[in-house]
Amino acid sequence: MLCAGKKSYFAAGAVCIITVTSMLTVSYLRLQRLSHQPKVIQEGRRCRGKIANSTITALKDNKTFIISPYFDDRESKVTRLIGIVHHEDVKQLYCWFCCQPDGKIYVSKAEIDVHSDRFGFPYGAADVVCLEPENCDPTHVSIHQFPHGNIDQLPRFEIKNRKADTFSVDFTVCISAMFGNYNNVLQFIQSMEMYKILGVQKVVIYKNNCSHLMEKVLKFYIEEGTVEIIPWPINSHLRVSSKWQFMQDGMHIGYYGQITALNDCIYRNMERSKFVVLNDADEIILPLKHPNWKTMMNSLQEQNPGTSVFLFENHIFPETVFSHMFNISSWNTVPGVNILQHVYREPDRKDVINPRKMIVDPRKVIQTSVHSVLRAYGNSVNVPMDVALIYHCRKALQRDLPRESLIRDTTLWRYNSSLIMNVNKVLSQTMLRPQK
């Protein structure tokens, strides 16, 4: 007998059930893995197919959109494609790998992992994961609904992160997504200059659209080498909502596909940045005990070994409540908010948890949402407010609060001298204010 015992009949039955279940689970997983193993379907031919050069590429089903594939060998040798799929309609996809110089074409059944944070929308961020052929390191992959067909008709995607690089920067900020004819020019420049003061070397922006004036500013930062623009024409493919939660209004995906962009940004910078910072353009992580992010993160890592995700609490500084300090007249002609004039923050709301944004080790993250990671290697830790907070200058959330109920917090003013000088330099060089 498979299971037997002299003691309690019920105990023996339980052990038997557990044993059989375990054996079936192991068998199922083994079969699943075998079904996902790459299989040779063609030999002795050159790799063809048009190279995809758009940030978002629609497959023929028009229910699957590929952003970019990344090599990922943290658990096994796989290609992980960051994409967007319809959570119900996309059931089956295959990776087609073309291996040179032998010309073998391998097909590998994909595991489609739709992220849990879809917020009710029919389309969501997804990982499309395929085992790679063991005896080749493919440079490109094509995606198809079927394990057979003509690879020449499929777009080919370059697999990034194939070669592990040494870190070129310490901190990369990911901003997703810039949309709505964005024109908050002054606050954007102030945020960029604050990031640089705090130790950021690269800012990646997933840009849907912005104003003509903002384009001039972005051009300056691109030429400076600080900003990298990822075109984000998601509304060419899907009906996008500017809200994060589904409202039964026929929209396909929330907040301009922000979650997909954030996941892509993590993988895009996995091999080139020590840390990736996930926040919006109107948010700045302000250290209270340290002069910059590098010393802050060194201290936090020392105190929290094994931690890969550091979460910082968001605090609202209403743009409608002013301080009379730093009313710089030459800035008044530039559209946008002057953050130096907004140093009153809203108190915590009863029974409401403040959202958080993150600084992460990108090599330890598997999937992220906006305010937390969904899957990661290592721990997440909430950074205490006396160490750092997120300065978030925007419309008030508690609009009826009298001024005396707000908390005066001038942490930002520590940086006022460098910030004013740097902002003036950018405004002069972009011709957004007259030169003396």
Buried (B, 14 or more C-beta within 10 A) or exposed (E): EEEEEEEEEEEBEEBBEEEEEEEEEEEEEEEEEEEBEBEEBBEEEEBEBEEBEBBBBBBEBEBBBBBBBBBBEEEEEBBBBBBBBBBEEBEEBBBBBBBEEEEBBBBBBBBBBBBEBBBEBBBBBBBBBBBBBEEBEBBBBBBBBEBEBEBEEBBBBEBBBBEEEEEEBBBBBBBBBBBEEBBBBBBBBBBBBBBBBBBBBBBBBBBBBBBEBBEEBBEBBEEEEBBBBBEBEBBEBBBBBEEBEBEEEEBBBBBBBBBBBBBBBBBBBBBBBBBBBBBBBBBBBBBBEBEBBBEBBEBBBEEBEEBBBBBBBBBBBBBEBBBEEBEBEBBEEBBBBBBBBBBBBBEBEEEEEBEBBBBBBBBBBBBBBBBBBBEBBBEBBEBEBEBBBBBBBBEBEBEEBEEEEBEEBEBBBBBEEEBBEBBBEBBBEBEBBEEE
